[in-house]
């Protein structure tokens, strides 16, 4: 694993900002709604930019905007970038989109044997309808999502010590493609999308789904916030969201808990690298 320097981290952040700017360009030209979320939102409010030690960038879109974004990217996304999702890569294993920069490399140890695009990226999460803040059905829905996610990781070789349940599930789904699992996963996430509901939920997040369930009017209408000297949209009531997820969000964590970065074998910002190079 490469322990990269603060200089490299900053260059990584600025590359992610470049990708975000392209995504937002498409959103604006097509009237698509997006929001800064997670650590990116926290960074915007607390630091007016990236959290100094953070090495990723997250946004979210309501599902209908998310779907439209995916559909128009083939014609509107600048050729410098690649939309990474199961619609473009049948072996893709995540329930959200990554937009990657071509000609770059962000090689993570867990993915070293996976044949796919490994460029520097930002994450785009879909947010879906939820009828309640919490219910048993929603709990089961989230549990199934986590299990399918774990199953996909095992099927592509990332999980090395699977549970017996996971082994049994892998056996019975041995002839099921990753794309089919992704479609099932999407159906679970969108279970309530044809109904009028009071809440939005982000089931693709690593956070517990209860922390990621908010009333829709907390998101709408979005407001502009400063992030790296540019303005981007955030949920209307970003304060409520940050308190629910982080508690006292303006308080800096202890020094020893800062700087936790993704495991990475190599980062390459070079423009000469083939974007589909297998590492």
C-alpha positions in Angstrom: 0.0 0.0 0.0 1.2 3.5 -0.9 1.1 6.1 1.9 0.7 9.1 -0.3 1.7 12.6 0.7 -0.4 15.6 1.4 0.7 17.1 -1.9 -0.6 14.0 -3.7 -3.8 14.1 -1.6 -4.4 17.7 -2.7 -3.8 16.8 -6.3 -6.3 14.0 -6.0 -8.9 16.3 -4.4 -8.5 18.8 -7.3 -8.9 16.0 -9.8 -12.1 15.0 -8.1 -13.3 18.6 -8.1 -12.7 18.7 -11.9 -14.9 15.6 -12.3 -17.6 17.1 -10.1 -17.5 20.3 -12.2 -18.2 18.2 -15.3 -21.0 16.3 -13.6 -22.6 19.5 -12.4 -22.4 21.0 -15.9 -24.5 18.1 -17.2 -26.9 18.5 -14.3 -27.4 22.2 -14.9 -27.9 21.9 -18.7 -30.5 19.1 -18.2 -32.2 20.5 -15.1 -31.2 17.6 -12.9 -31.1 17.8 -9.2 -28.0 16.8 -7.2 -26.8 17.4 -3.6 -23.4 17.4 -1.9 -23.6 14.7 0.8 -21.6 12.9 3.5 -18.1 14.1 4.1 -18.2 16.3 1.1 -21.2 18.2 2.6 -19.4 18.3 5.9 -16.3 19.7 4.2 -18.3 22.4 2.4 -19.9 23.6 5.7 -17.0 23.3 8.1 -14.0 23.9 5.7 -15.6 25.6 2.7 -14.0 22.8 0.7 -12.6 19.3 1.2 -12.0 18.1 4.7 -8.2 18.5 4.6 -7.5 14.8 5.2 -10.4 13.5 3.1 -9.8 11.6 -0.2 -13.2 11.1 -1.7 -16.1 13.1 -3.0 -19.8 12.2 -2.8 -23.0 13.6 -4.3 -26.6 12.2 -4.4 -29.5 12.5 -6.9 -33.1 11.6 -6.6 -33.6 8.4 -8.5 -35.4 9.9 -11.5 -32.5 12.4 -12.0 -30.0 9.6 -11.4 -31.6 7.5 -14.1 -31.7 10.4 -16.5 -28.1 11.3 -15.8 -27.0 7.8 -16.7 -29.1 7.8 -19.9 -27.6 11.1 -21.2 -24.0 10.5 -20.2 -23.1 8.5 -23.4 -23.9 11.6 -25.5 -23.1 14.4 -23.1 -20.3 13.3 -20.8 -17.0 14.7 -22.0 -14.7 12.0 -23.4 -12.2 12.8 -20.7 -14.5 10.9 -18.3 -16.1 7.5 -18.0 -19.5 6.6 -16.4 -18.9 3.4 -14.3 -22.1 1.5 -13.6 -23.5 -1.9 -14.4 -25.0 -0.5 -17.6 -21.5 0.1 -18.9 -19.6 -2.7 -17.1 -21.6 -5.9 -16.5 -19.1 -6.9 -13.8 -19.6 -3.7 -11.8 -20.5 -4.5 -8.2 -21.7 -1.3 -6.5 -25.3 0.1 -6.2 -24.2 3.6 -7.2 -22.3 5.3 -10.0 -18.7 6.3 -10.2 -17.6 8.9 -12.7 -13.9 8.3 -13.5 -11.3 10.4 -15.2 -9.8 8.7 -18.2 -6.0 8.5 -18.3 -5.7 8.3 -14.5 -5.2 5.4 -12.1 -6.4 4.9 -8.6 -5.5 1.3 -7.8 -7.0 -0.1 -4.7 -5.6 -3.5 -3.3 -9.0 -5.2 -3.2 -9.5 -4.5 -6.9 -6.0 -5.4 -8.1 -7.3 -8.6 -9.9 -10.5 -7.1 -11.2 -10.5 -6.2 -14.9 -12.2 -2.8 -15.0 -11.6 0.9 -15.4 -9.7 2.1 -12.3 -9.4 5.9 -12.9 -9.8 8.5 -10.2 -13.5 9.0 -9.4 -16.3 10.6 -7.6 -19.4 8.7 -6.3 -23.0 9.5 -7.2 -25.6 7.9 -5.0 -29.3 7.5 -5.9 -31.8 8.5 -3.2 -35.1 6.6 -3.2 -38.6 6.9 -1.7 -39.2 5.6 1.8 -42.6 5.5 3.5 -41.3 5.9 7.1 -38.3 7.0 9.1 -38.1 3.3 10.2 -40.1 0.2 9.7 -39.5 -3.6 9.8 -40.0 -3.8 6.1 -37.4 -1.1 5.6 -35.0 -2.9 8.0 -35.4 -6.1 5.9 -34.9 -4.1 2.7 -31.6 -2.7 4.1 -30.5 -6.1 5.3 -31.1 -7.7 1.9 -29.2 -4.8 0.3 -26.2 -5.5 2.5 -26.3 -9.2 1.8 -26.4 -8.8 -1.9 -23.6 -6.3 -1.7 -21.5 -8.9 0.3 -22.5 -11.6 -2.2 -21.2 -9.5 -5.1 -17.9 -8.9 -3.3 -17.5 -12.6 -2.7 -18.3 -13.5 -6.3 -15.7 -11.1 -7.7 -13.1 -12.4 -5.2 -12.8 -9.5 -2.8 -14.2 -11.3 0.3 -11.7 -14.0 1.2 -13.4 -15.4 4.4 -17.1 -15.7 3.6 -19.7 -16.9 6.1 -21.5 -20.1 5.5 -24.6 -18.2 4.5 -22.6 -16.4 1.9 -21.1 -19.6 0.5 -24.6 -21.2 0.2 -26.0 -18.1 -1.5 -23.0 -18.0 -3.9 -23.7 -21.7 -4.8 -27.4 -21.1 -5.6 -26.6 -17.9 -7.6 -23.5 -19.4 -9.4 -25.2 -19.0 -12.8 -26.5 -15.5 -12.0 -24.5 -12.7 -13.6 -23.4 -9.6 -11.7 -25.6 -7.6 -13.9 -28.7 -9.6 -12.8 -27.7 -9.2 -9.2 -27.4 -5.4 -9.8 -30.9 -5.3 -11.3 -32.3 -7.2 -8.3 -30.5 -4.8 -6.0 -32.0 -1.8 -7.9 -35.5 -3.3 -7.6 -35.0 -3.5 -3.8 -33.8 0.1 -3.6 -36.7 1.4 -5.7 -39.4 -0.7 -3.9 -41.4 2.4 -2.9 -40.6 4.7 -5.9 -44.1 4.3 -7.5 -45.7 5.5 -4.3 -46.1 8.9 -2.8 -43.9 8.9 0.3 -42.7 11.4 2.9 -39.0 10.3 3.1 -35.9 9.8 1.0 -33.3 7.1 1.8 -29.8 6.4 0.6 -29.6 2.6 0.7 -26.2 2.6 -1.2 -24.4 4.3 1.7 -22.1 2.6 4.2 -24.0 4.4 6.9 -26.9 2.7 8.7 -30.0 3.4 6.6 -31.7 5.1 9.6 -29.0 7.8 9.5 -29.6 8.2 5.8 -33.4 8.6 5.9 -34.7 12.1 5.9 -38.0 13.9 5.1 -38.1 15.0 1.5 -38.5 18.7 2.5 -35.1 18.5 4.3 -33.6 18.1 0.8 -35.8 20.3 -1.2 -35.3 23.0 -2.4 -31.5 22.8 -2.7 -29.4 25.7 -1.5 -26.0 26.8 -2.8 -22.9 26.4 -0.6 -19.3 27.2 -1.1 -16.9 24.3 -1.9 -13.4 25.0 -3.1 -14.3 28.6 -4.1 -17.2 27.4 -6.3 -20.9 27.1 -5.5 -22.6 23.7 -5.5 -26.0 22.5 -4.4 -26.6 21.1 -0.9 -29.8 19.9 0.8 -32.0 22.8 2.0 -31.7 21.7 5.7 -28.1 20.6 5.6 -27.7 21.3 9.3 -30.3 18.7 10.2 -28.6 16.1 8.0 -25.1 16.8 9.4 -26.4 16.6 13.0 -28.1 13.3 12.4 -25.0 11.7 10.8 -22.1 13.4 12.7 -23.6 14.9 15.9 -21.5 18.0 16.7 -20.3 18.3 13.2 -18.4 21.6 13.6 -16.1 20.0 16.2 -12.9 18.6 14.7 -12.1 15.0 15.5 -8.9 14.3 17.5 -5.7 14.4 15.5 -5.3 10.6 15.8 -8.6 10.0 14.1 -7.9 12.3 11.1 -6.2 11.3 7.9 -7.8 7.9 7.5 -7.5 7.4 3.7 -8.5 4.7 1.3 -6.0 1.9 0.8 -4.3 2.5 -2.5 -1.5 0.7 -4.4 -0.8 3.5 -6.8 -2.2 6.8 -7.9 -1.3 8.1 -11.4 -2.4 11.5 -12.7 -0.7 11.0 -16.1 -2.6 11.6 -19.3 -0.8 9.0 -21.3 -2.2 6.0 -19.5 -4.8 3.9 -21.2 -8.0 4.4 -19.2 -8.8 0.7 -19.5 -5.4 -0.6 -18.5 -5.7 -3.7 -16.3 -3.7 -3.5 -13.0 
